[in-house]
Amino acid sequence: MRLTRWSFDRKNRIRGYFDKFPNSTIYFRRIRRYYSVYTLDWNEEDPMVTMEDREEMQRLLNEEIGRLEAYKNRKSREHI
């Protein structure tokens, strides 16, 4: 999966677009120092989004905007 493009939305949100889901918009919200999937505008023409897909999308976006280290060190990671 690749992050094809992203843009800032309003109030600490980012819109992300991925090649695996070309017709869907994924919204990310900032949590402390990294961004996490908040909601998505899913299109039925795209495959279902799995938890693994969400993890990869979060990693790709945080890497793109320079917050990968904060994402890797998040508290929820300890429980996985």
Secondary structure, 3 states (H helix, E strand, C coil): CCEEEEEECCCCEEEEEECCEEEEEEEEEEECCEEEEEEEECCCCCCCCCHHHHHHHHHHHHHHCCCHHHHHCCHHHHHC
